[in-house]
């Protein structure tokens, strides 16, 4: 008697790498220039063109964490300062504040959008507050007009954590082109485009850009690429600050050059998958992900996060167990910062201070969503969800 073989494991995320990316990486390897050089510079120039505003600076870095750190450092954030952000994010958003000796003030989320609650930001402002870091959760834009108005009212800096938000728009404007002081994107392996590891700091402020470029590579006052390609002796440089090692390699940038060309197509594919999920899951006891207020705006669909409704017959953990048992990889975004030992103990945080984030966390599951998924892959996920949850009565 033969048994049906188990289907292969369906991972939570996979990048889509094409021959163009591979060829560009091979070209970088063969060129002998594998660290920061001509491809990193081209990637930065292409990124500005993609955003469509030549007044912007794009500075390639080796992670979004690095970009956030450079942004806050360039803004002069330091000991005694406070920076407000959401508890419902990855620790990188907040840890960069502590790198600089400043304090993090965590606030709750809007229960519908899962983005930072703007009214909670205003309530948290003190004389020590210097900046706000809004996070575009899952690829849905934060209410940036409200955040920017609040920042102007109180004289605060705004650094957008746009790790999920390429190519997200709000009111028809791309994230990265708003009037924030800095926007930082991520190109980690599971993001909407990838360089393996990497990120991009975007600003229209010349002074911030200049400082970030210096601090990106050890506080050197000259670009290493220029020094090593000069046709005349150019060995001399000066260290003008105790900088970091945050530069993006040409190998990584080679991937980025072609991923960026495909990112709008990737968004379209993700949108199709998200819409398919919406249709197939509509009658289950789930709260489906929110969409932009304006239907014409783009959600990047970095994540597809469902929440169990009150009448769901199982717990979140039981649902995750069932999905993994069926060979389907899922995740949870995020374990809120207020639950992690470091943040909880440093700031004496309790779940009841963040009721919306806490409730969302206890009920949420991030389903597989990536451009290499097929209709059959989506059907596999839906079938398990239907088996476990059943249709609403």
Secondary structure as the mmCIF struct_conf table of DSSP 4:
data_model
#
loop_
_struct_conf.conf_type_id
_struct_conf.id
_struct_conf.beg_label_comp_id
_struct_conf.beg_label_asym_id
_struct_conf.beg_label_seq_id
_struct_conf.end_label_comp_id
_struct_conf.end_label_asym_id
_struct_conf.end_label_seq_id
HELX_LH_PP_P HELX_LH_PP_P1 UNK A 4 UNK A 9
STRN STRN1 UNK A 10 UNK A 10
BEND BEND1 UNK A 12 UNK A 12
HELX_RH_AL_P HELX_RH_AL_P1 UNK A 19 UNK A 31
TURN_TY1_P TURN_TY1_P1 UNK A 32 UNK A 32
BEND BEND2 UNK A 35 UNK A 37
HELX_RH_AL_P HELX_RH_AL_P2 UNK A 38 UNK A 51
TURN_TY1_P TURN_TY1_P2 UNK A 52 UNK A 52
TURN_TY1_P TURN_TY1_P3 UNK A 54 UNK A 55
STRN STRN2 UNK A 57 UNK A 61
BEND BEND3 UNK A 62 UNK A 62
HELX_RH_AL_P HELX_RH_AL_P3 UNK A 64 UNK A 74
TURN_TY1_P TURN_TY1_P4 UNK A 75 UNK A 76
TURN_TY1_P TURN_TY1_P5 UNK A 79 UNK A 80
STRN STRN3 UNK A 82 UNK A 86
BEND BEND4 UNK A 87 UNK A 89
TURN_TY1_P TURN_TY1_P6 UNK A 91 UNK A 91
HELX_RH_AL_P HELX_RH_AL_P4 UNK A 92 UNK A 99
TURN_TY1_P TURN_TY1_P7 UNK A 100 UNK A 101
STRN STRN4 UNK A 103 UNK A 107
STRN STRN5 UNK A 109 UNK A 109
TURN_TY1_P TURN_TY1_P8 UNK A 111 UNK A 113
BEND BEND5 UNK A 115 UNK A 115
STRN STRN6 UNK A 116 UNK A 116
HELX_RH_AL_P HELX_RH_AL_P5 UNK A 118 UNK A 124
TURN_TY1_P TURN_TY1_P9 UNK A 127 UNK A 128
STRN STRN7 UNK A 129 UNK A 133
STRN STRN8 UNK A 135 UNK A 135
HELX_RH_3T_P HELX_RH_3T_P1 UNK A 137 UNK A 139
HELX_LH_PP_P HELX_LH_PP_P2 UNK A 140 UNK A 142
HELX_RH_AL_P HELX_RH_AL_P6 UNK A 144 UNK A 154
TURN_TY1_P TURN_TY1_P10 UNK A 155 UNK A 155
STRN STRN9 UNK A 157 UNK A 162
TURN_TY1_P TURN_TY1_P11 UNK A 163 UNK A 164
TURN_TY1_P TURN_TY1_P12 UNK A 166 UNK A 167
STRN STRN10 UNK A 169 UNK A 170
TURN_TY1_P TURN_TY1_P13 UNK A 171 UNK A 172
STRN STRN11 UNK A 173 UNK A 174
TURN_TY1_P TURN_TY1_P14 UNK A 175 UNK A 176
BEND BEND6 UNK A 177 UNK A 179
BEND BEND7 UNK A 181 UNK A 181
STRN STRN12 UNK A 182 UNK A 186
STRN STRN13 UNK A 188 UNK A 188
TURN_TY1_P TURN_TY1_P15 UNK A 189 UNK A 190
BEND BEND8 UNK A 191 UNK A 193
STRN STRN14 UNK A 196 UNK A 196
BEND BEND9 UNK A 197 UNK A 197
STRN STRN15 UNK A 199 UNK A 203
BEND BEND10 UNK A 204 UNK A 204
HELX_RH_AL_P HELX_RH_AL_P7 UNK A 206 UNK A 216
STRN STRN16 UNK A 217 UNK A 217
TURN_TY1_P TURN_TY1_P16 UNK A 218 UNK A 219
STRN STRN17 UNK A 220 UNK A 220
BEND BEND11 UNK A 221 UNK A 222
HELX_RH_AL_P HELX_RH_AL_P8 UNK A 224 UNK A 229
BEND BEND12 UNK A 231 UNK A 232
STRN STRN18 UNK A 239 UNK A 239
BEND BEND13 UNK A 241 UNK A 241
STRN STRN19 UNK A 245 UNK A 245
STRN STRN20 UNK A 247 UNK A 247
HELX_LH_PP_P HELX_LH_PP_P3 UNK A 248 UNK A 249
HELX_RH_AL_P HELX_RH_AL_P9 UNK A 250 UNK A 281
TURN_TY1_P TURN_TY1_P17 UNK A 282 UNK A 283
STRN STRN21 UNK A 284 UNK A 284
BEND BEND14 UNK A 285 UNK A 285
STRN STRN22 UNK A 286 UNK A 287
HELX_LH_PP_P HELX_LH_PP_P4 UNK A 288 UNK A 290
BEND BEND15 UNK A 293 UNK A 294
TURN_TY1_P TURN_TY1_P18 UNK A 295 UNK A 296
BEND BEND16 UNK A 297 UNK A 297
HELX_LH_PP_P HELX_LH_PP_P5 UNK A 298 UNK A 299
BEND BEND17 UNK A 302 UNK A 302
STRN STRN23 UNK A 304 UNK A 308
TURN_TY1_P TURN_TY1_P19 UNK A 310 UNK A 311
BEND BEND18 UNK A 313 UNK A 314
HELX_RH_AL_P HELX_RH_AL_P10 UNK A 316 UNK A 325
TURN_TY1_P TURN_TY1_P20 UNK A 326 UNK A 327
STRN STRN24 UNK A 328 UNK A 328
STRN STRN25 UNK A 331 UNK A 331
BEND BEND19 UNK A 333 UNK A 333
HELX_RH_3T_P HELX_RH_3T_P2 UNK A 337 UNK A 339
BEND BEND20 UNK A 340 UNK A 340
HELX_RH_AL_P HELX_RH_AL_P11 UNK A 341 UNK A 347
TURN_TY1_P TURN_TY1_P21 UNK A 348 UNK A 348
HELX_RH_3T_P HELX_RH_3T_P3 UNK A 351 UNK A 354
HELX_RH_AL_P HELX_RH_AL_P12 UNK A 355 UNK A 363
STRN STRN26 UNK A 364 UNK A 367
HELX_LH_PP_P HELX_LH_PP_P6 UNK A 368 UNK A 368
TURN_TY1_P TURN_TY1_P22 UNK A 371 UNK A 372
HELX_RH_AL_P HELX_RH_AL_P13 UNK A 375 UNK A 389
STRN STRN27 UNK A 391 UNK A 391
#
